[in-house]
């Protein structure tokens, strides 16, 4: 079986705002996580057929808070809405408040391969410390992908890193989102951003592999009940599962680690706005980070004569609310954008995950809230 790496044009499909969905907040120029200056995103998409059937539908996504050239850490915090999932490296984030290096996303059974490849990459970087605890996280794509075939390899992580840029982010059924299903539709990667009144930007990238069809809500309207299995078939026979979602939230606001924790918690409200509930079987893991350059490292030994204290700038905790709202709004929009950007895919188990077309969404919203 040959495995090919390819890109798609799914990101050219309309976003929710293009369809007139009146989401709250002011998006950035790209309406994506890369509106936060310095953040880069790269993808590797793996598609292959074997034995006359679809077999491999998976990939890797990387988010670099300071781009490929940056080696300084960022302050970070996390929140687990429900912990049926994996996000490596979080013990050190909890302890130190630092994220040191990229965040990688893949499928559940490929975390190890991506983790090893990311360690190798970090060890080759100029100025890097001699050890690494990378953050690699996942959701399960086993309905559409031969997940136990272990098709993700180090070369795919390196390709994603090489393709990383600060421009528009490919979204939908691409990268690590290739085999994901959300609310019974084809899911995958989604992104959005919001600019707050003080000029700071909050950007979110999600891997949407969660949710139940009859709970899907867009801008407060429960559209999922109008687009039931009788209208658009579910990918499987039998009861729905809840699935999982990964949220990476970045901001250029000067936040300390405890404030990053708080920002991560608020992204959970964006999941809730679209009908997610952190169900028992769902892995809903959220990481928030601040890209402000403080010029410090968790492991850098101070030189003799260096001061014992370091001056830092932080937002007053009483001024966090606009960032909270931005994180909620961007998470909600990113999930809907993931659904709208995906394309219909048939996969390994013979399952077909149908895309949520813009026509179906607009018609359902019009029925619930006529103009």
Secondary structure, DSSP 8 states (H G I E B T S, - for coil): ---EE---SGGGS--TGGGT---SSB--SSSSGGGSTT-EEEEEEEEEEETTEEEEEEEEEEEETTTTT--S-EEEEEEEEEESS-BTTHHHHHHH-EE-S-EEEEEGGGHHHHHHHHHHHHHTSTT--S----EEEEE--TTTS-GGG----HHHHHHHHHT-BSS----BSSGGGTT-EETTEE-EEEEEEEE-TTS-EEEEEEEEEE--GGG--BTTB-GGGGS-TTTS--SSSSS---EEEEEEEEE-S---HHHHHHHHHHHHHHHHHTT----TT-EEEEEEEE-------SS----TT--S--------GGG-HHHHHHHHHHHHHHHHHHHHH---EE-TTS-EE----HHHHHHHHHHHS--
